Structures are given as C-alpha cells and as structure tokens.
Amino acid sequence: MRRILSYLFLFSALSMGVISCDSDDGFSRTGINGKPSLVKEVGNGNISFYYEGNRISKIIAENGSTSTFTYKDNELVRVSSTPTDRDIVDGNSSSSFEREGNKIIVESTGDPFFDIFRTEIELNESGFPIKITDAGLYHRTEEGMVMRREPEYFSVLSYDPGSNRLMKEEFFDIKTLESIALYSYEYEDTPGVMSKVDIPAWFSIYWNHYSSYSVNRYNILFLCYANNLSAVKVRDDRYPVKEKEVEYAYRYNDNHFPVRLTSTNIDGGGWLEIQY
C-alpha cells in the first residue's frame, strides 16, 4: 500500500499546488465568501487560487507545485503540475480524466519513471463517488502497456442524504475484501469555505481520497463544499500510527464564513488563514 501511495502522490503534487498560466501575474481577490483567493498555511507559505468565472483554474503553492486545470466541453479532463520553484527539475506530474457512463477513468503519471497509475471512480446519480478502485500500475513499452503491479484496494464512500457531505470512506483489500482503513467525517452547519467554487463533485472527493491521511493540510478545504469539516476519525492499518482523531475549529467573518482554521492531532496542531 505504501508503494501505491508513493506513485499516487505524483497526484499529491497537485494537492500541494491548479486554465494555463506561466506566472502569478493575474492573481486577484474574489471578494466572494465561499470562494477563497489566498490560503496561508503554517510552515508552508501562501497558496493562491485562480478562477475563470466560478471555476477553479489554477493553484500556486509557494513552497510546492503550480497546478493547472484543463476543461473540455465543461468537463474536467486533466490536471497537470510543475514545481513552483523553477530551479527544481523533478516533480512534474499529470492526471487525465475520461468519463465512461457513470465512471471516471483516471490515469496519473509523473517523474521520474512516468509509469501510469489507473483508478476507476464510480459515481452515484448526484455525481459523487460511491466507489474508488485501484486499477493497477502500468509501464508503457514499445509493445504496449505492461502491468507492473496488480490492483490492491478499493474504497466505498457514503454521504449524508440531505447535504451530500462525505461521511465515511472505507478501504478494502481487493483480494481478501478485508477492511484496511476507515475515515469518518463530521461537520459544522456553517457555509463551507469552498461552497461558491464551481468544481466537479467527484473531484473534490477524489482530491481528498488521495490526501486523506494528511489531514492537517489545506487540501481538507475541498471537503468544505457544503459545510465546514469539524472532525476526522482515522483507523488506517497502512501506517505506523494506525488511529488518530483530528478536530478543526474556525474563526468566522461577519457573514459566518471561515477566515481561520486551526487543527489538532497526536502529531501536533496547525492553522490556515483564509482570505476571499
């Protein structure tokens, strides 16, 4: 499982960073609650959000990656990422998304080997993932695609029927069907940090899926598409620390939107300052 995660965080490079632009010259404040412009993360510098209309187009993480979203016919089809520091050579990655019926087929690749990690996302009628399946790791050769690692896990997701908030994601070994991890989520009733951002419902969940153990980083804001996350309970047999609980507290502006988030867990705390 750790091998899977090392390949997937060629996608996590995206979560440290997000249509195309070579610099941050076009940055401007949105002035809209629920549509963040800038996030200041303790120990990680500034993270700037860019938009075309209400649709997120790019994220620049000062100490991470610059990630670009590409759309076609109003569908998100690709996210590519490069190091924000142009002196860094490695760290380029991309994920492509293709819709097939009620599924999104994901192919992720990146430095240094550019192997292809495949994922299948099965959607419900509302467009939210109900099952995410590891579809294996592949290497491209002159003879075609060769599987380097067989699929190892899948996850099942459940939601609050009224708000579509993600409530649980449980991971299973694909061969034994044994449960290997469970993430449970709790929320406040206040309007979410990302509630005014036009981003595919499945992508917000997918982003969290591959960032779920890093519960102190700004990527948890993507779960705040309806209301704000207040706690995460983790049981994950894939890591040395198998159980932990993280709680989140907010400071709000006059319109009850968060402007500061603090979190605590067994590894210590962290905070984010949120500007709209």
C-alpha positions as CSV (number, residue, x, y, z in Angstrom):
1,M,0.0,0.0,0.0
2,R,2.9,2.4,0.7
3,R,4.1,1.7,-2.9
4,I,0.7,2.8,-4.1
5,L,0.8,6.0,-2.2
6,S,4.3,6.8,-3.4
7,Y,3.0,6.7,-7.0
8,L,-0.2,8.5,-6.2
9,F,1.5,11.4,-4.8
10,L,2.6,12.3,-8.1
11,F,-1.1,13.3,-7.9
12,S,-0.5,14.8,-4.4
13,A,1.9,17.2,-6.1
14,L,-1.4,18.6,-7.4
15,S,-2.7,18.9,-3.8
16,M,0.4,21.0,-2.9
17,G,-0.2,23.3,-5.6
18,V,-4.0,24.4,-10.1
19,I,-6.5,27.0,-17.4
20,S,-2.9,27.6,-18.0
21,C,-0.7,30.4,-16.9
22,D,3.1,30.7,-16.5
23,S,3.2,33.1,-13.6
24,D,1.0,34.6,-10.9
25,D,0.6,38.0,-12.6
26,G,-3.1,37.5,-12.9
27,F,-3.9,37.0,-9.3
28,S,-6.8,39.0,-7.8
29,R,-9.1,38.7,-4.8
30,T,-12.5,37.2,-5.4
31,G,-14.2,39.2,-2.7
32,I,-16.8,36.4,-2.5
33,N,-17.3,34.4,0.7
34,G,-17.0,30.7,-0.1
35,K,-14.6,31.3,-3.0
36,P,-11.1,31.6,-1.4
37,S,-8.4,33.7,-3.0
38,L,-5.4,33.0,-0.7
39,V,-4.7,30.5,2.0
40,K,-1.8,31.0,4.3
41,E,-0.6,27.6,5.8
42,V,1.6,27.5,8.8
43,G,5.1,26.3,7.7
44,N,4.1,26.1,4.1
45,G,3.8,29.7,2.8
46,N,0.9,31.0,0.7
47,I,-1.4,29.1,-1.6
48,S,-3.1,31.3,-4.3
49,F,-6.3,30.3,-6.1
50,Y,-7.2,31.4,-9.6
51,Y,-10.5,31.2,-11.4
52,E,-12.3,31.6,-14.7
53,G,-15.7,32.6,-13.6
54,N,-16.5,30.5,-10.6
55,R,-14.5,27.6,-11.9
56,I,-11.1,27.0,-10.3
57,S,-8.4,27.1,-12.9
58,K,-5.1,27.1,-11.1
59,I,-3.5,26.9,-7.7
60,I,0.0,28.1,-6.9
61,A,1.6,26.8,-3.7
62,E,4.5,29.0,-2.8
63,N,6.5,26.1,-1.4
64,G,5.0,23.3,-3.5
65,S,3.6,23.0,-7.0
66,T,1.7,25.0,-9.5
67,S,-1.2,23.0,-10.8
68,T,-3.3,23.7,-13.9
69,F,-6.9,22.5,-14.6
70,T,-7.9,21.8,-18.2
71,Y,-11.5,21.6,-19.2
72,K,-13.2,20.4,-22.4
73,D,-16.9,20.8,-23.1
74,N,-17.4,21.8,-19.4
75,E,-15.8,18.6,-18.2
76,L,-12.5,18.5,-16.2
77,V,-10.2,16.4,-18.4
78,R,-6.7,17.0,-17.0
79,V,-4.7,18.4,-14.1
80,S,-1.0,19.0,-14.6
81,S,1.5,20.0,-12.0
82,T,5.0,21.5,-12.1
83,P,7.2,22.7,-9.2
84,T,6.6,26.4,-8.4
85,D,10.4,26.8,-7.9
86,R,11.6,26.6,-11.5
87,D,15.1,25.6,-10.3
88,I,13.6,22.2,-9.3
89,V,13.8,19.8,-12.3
90,D,11.8,16.8,-11.0
91,G,8.3,16.9,-9.7
92,N,6.3,17.2,-12.9
93,S,3.0,15.1,-13.0
94,S,-0.4,14.9,-14.5
95,S,-3.7,13.2,-14.2
96,S,-6.2,12.8,-17.0
97,F,-9.9,12.1,-16.6
98,E,-12.2,10.4,-19.0
99,R,-15.9,9.8,-18.4
100,E,-17.4,6.4,-19.3
101,G,-21.1,6.3,-18.4
102,N,-21.2,6.6,-14.6
103,K,-17.5,6.2,-14.2
104,I,-14.5,8.5,-14.4
105,I,-11.3,6.7,-15.6
106,V,-8.2,8.3,-14.2
107,E,-4.6,7.9,-15.5
108,S,-1.9,9.6,-13.4
109,T,1.8,9.7,-14.2
110,G,4.9,11.8,-13.3
111,D,8.6,12.0,-12.6
112,P,10.9,10.1,-12.5
113,F,9.6,7.0,-14.3
114,F,6.3,8.1,-15.8
115,D,4.6,4.8,-15.0
116,I,0.8,5.1,-15.3
117,F,-1.4,4.6,-12.2
118,R,-5.0,3.8,-13.2
119,T,-8.0,4.5,-11.0
120,E,-11.8,4.0,-11.6
121,I,-14.3,6.3,-9.9
122,E,-17.9,5.0,-9.8
123,L,-20.5,7.8,-9.4
124,N,-23.9,8.0,-7.9
125,E,-26.8,9.8,-9.6
126,S,-25.7,13.1,-8.0
127,G,-22.2,12.8,-9.4
128,F,-20.5,11.9,-6.2
129,P,-18.1,8.9,-6.0
130,I,-19.5,5.8,-4.3
131,K,-16.6,3.5,-5.1
132,I,-13.0,4.3,-6.0
133,T,-10.9,1.3,-7.3
134,D,-7.2,1.0,-7.7
135,A,-6.8,-0.4,-11.2
136,G,-3.1,-1.2,-11.2
137,L,0.2,0.3,-12.2
138,Y,1.4,0.2,-15.8
139,H,4.6,0.8,-17.8
140,R,4.5,1.9,-21.4
141,T,6.8,-0.1,-23.7
142,E,7.2,-0.4,-27.5
143,E,5.0,-3.5,-27.4
144,G,2.3,-1.6,-25.5
145,M,1.2,-1.3,-21.8
146,V,2.7,-3.8,-19.3
147,M,1.2,-4.2,-15.8
148,R,3.9,-3.6,-13.2
149,R,1.6,-4.0,-10.2
150,E,-1.8,-5.6,-9.9
151,P,-4.8,-3.7,-8.3
152,E,-4.6,-3.8,-4.5
153,Y,-7.5,-2.0,-2.9
154,F,-10.9,-0.2,-3.4
155,S,-12.9,2.1,-1.2
156,V,-16.6,2.6,-0.6
157,L,-18.0,6.0,0.2
158,S,-21.2,7.2,1.9
159,Y,-22.9,10.6,2.2
160,D,-25.4,12.5,4.2
161,P,-28.6,12.3,2.0
162,G,-29.6,15.9,2.7
163,S,-26.4,17.7,2.1
164,N,-24.2,15.3,0.1
165,R,-21.5,15.7,2.7
166,L,-19.0,12.9,2.7
167,M,-19.5,10.9,6.0
168,K,-17.4,7.8,5.6
169,E,-14.8,6.2,3.3
170,E,-13.7,2.7,4.0
171,F,-10.8,1.0,2.2
172,F,-10.7,-2.8,1.5
173,D,-8.1,-5.2,0.3
174,I,-9.1,-6.1,-3.3
175,K,-8.2,-9.8,-2.9
176,T,-9.3,-10.6,0.7
177,L,-12.0,-8.0,1.0
178,E,-10.8,-7.2,4.5
179,S,-11.2,-3.7,5.8
180,I,-7.8,-1.9,5.9
181,A,-8.8,1.7,6.7
182,L,-11.8,3.8,7.7
183,Y,-12.2,7.6,7.6
184,S,-15.2,9.2,9.3
185,Y,-16.1,12.9,8.9
186,E,-18.1,15.3,11.0
187,Y,-19.1,18.9,10.0
188,E,-20.4,22.2,11.4
189,D,-23.6,23.7,10.0
190,T,-21.8,26.9,8.8
191,P,-21.4,27.6,5.0
192,G,-18.3,25.9,3.5
193,V,-15.1,27.6,2.6
194,M,-15.4,26.2,-0.9
195,S,-19.2,26.4,-1.2
196,K,-19.2,29.0,-4.0
197,V,-16.5,27.3,-6.1
198,D,-17.6,25.5,-9.3
199,I,-15.7,22.3,-9.2
200,P,-16.9,18.8,-10.1
201,A,-18.3,17.0,-7.1
202,W,-16.3,13.9,-7.9
203,F,-13.1,15.8,-8.0
204,S,-13.4,17.2,-4.5
205,I,-13.8,13.7,-3.1
206,Y,-11.1,12.3,-5.3
207,W,-8.7,15.0,-4.1
208,N,-9.4,14.1,-0.5
209,H,-9.2,10.4,-1.3
210,Y,-5.5,10.6,-2.2
211,S,-4.7,13.2,0.5
212,S,-6.8,11.7,3.3
213,Y,-4.0,10.8,5.7
214,S,-2.5,14.3,5.5
215,V,-5.5,15.7,7.5
216,N,-3.6,18.9,8.6
217,R,-3.0,20.3,5.1
218,Y,-5.1,22.8,3.2
219,N,-6.5,20.0,0.9
220,I,-9.1,19.3,3.6
221,L,-10.8,22.5,2.5
222,F,-12.0,20.7,-0.6
223,L,-14.3,18.7,1.7
224,C,-15.9,22.0,2.8
225,Y,-18.0,22.2,-0.4
226,A,-21.3,22.3,1.6
227,N,-20.4,22.9,5.3
228,N,-17.1,23.1,7.2
229,L,-15.3,20.0,8.4
230,S,-15.2,19.8,12.2
231,A,-13.5,16.4,12.8
232,V,-11.9,13.4,11.2
233,K,-11.6,10.0,12.8
234,V,-9.0,7.7,11.3
235,R,-8.3,4.0,11.5
236,D,-5.7,3.1,8.9
237,D,-3.7,-0.1,9.0
238,R,-1.4,1.1,6.3
239,Y,0.6,3.5,8.5
240,P,2.6,3.1,11.7
241,V,0.2,5.3,13.6
242,K,-3.0,3.4,12.9
243,E,-5.6,5.5,14.8
244,K,-5.9,9.2,15.3
245,E,-8.6,11.9,15.5
246,V,-8.3,15.4,14.2
247,E,-10.5,18.3,15.3
248,Y,-11.0,21.6,13.5
249,A,-12.1,24.9,14.9
250,Y,-12.9,28.1,12.9
251,R,-12.8,31.8,13.3
252,Y,-15.6,33.4,11.2
253,N,-16.2,36.7,9.5
254,D,-19.4,38.7,9.9
255,N,-21.1,36.5,7.3
256,H,-20.3,33.3,9.1
257,F,-17.6,32.1,6.6
258,P,-14.3,30.9,8.0
259,V,-11.3,33.1,7.9
260,R,-9.0,31.0,10.1
261,L,-8.9,27.2,10.7
262,T,-7.0,25.5,13.5
263,S,-6.5,21.8,13.8
264,T,-5.0,19.4,16.4
265,N,-4.0,15.8,16.4
266,I,-1.5,13.5,18.1
267,D,1.3,14.9,15.8
268,G,0.7,18.5,16.8
269,G,-1.5,21.3,15.5
270,G,-1.7,23.6,12.5
271,W,-3.6,26.5,11.2
272,L,-4.7,28.1,8.0
273,E,-5.6,31.7,7.3
274,I,-8.3,32.0,4.6
275,Q,-8.8,35.2,2.5
276,Y,-11.6,35.6,0.0
